[in-house]
Amino acid sequence: MKDIQSVFQELQAQTEVSPLTETPWGMLEFHLIDPNGNLLKFGQPV
């Protein structure tokens, strides 16, 4: 993913998402639960 910030902002405006966080292993990540109960996780290398 090239621009996780814009994807995060777009999804945050539409639904509940986790905070965008930087992981110890060098990723920016966030996740959400879709209407069917599936966990969707998004990430981008820092």
Residue pairs with C-beta under 8 A, 6 or more apart in sequence:
1 7
1 42
1 43
1 44
2 44
3 44
4 20
4 28
4 30
4 42
4 43
4 44
5 20
7 42
8 17
8 20
8 30
8 42
11 17
11 32
15 32
16 32
16 33
17 30
17 31
17 32
18 30
18 31
18 32
19 30
20 28
20 29
20 30
21 28
21 29
21 30
22 28
22 46
23 29
26 45
26 46
27 43
27 44
27 45
27 46
28 43
28 44
28 45
28 46
29 41
29 42
29 43
29 44
30 41
30 42
31 39
31 40
31 41
31 42
32 39
32 40
33 39
33 40
34 40
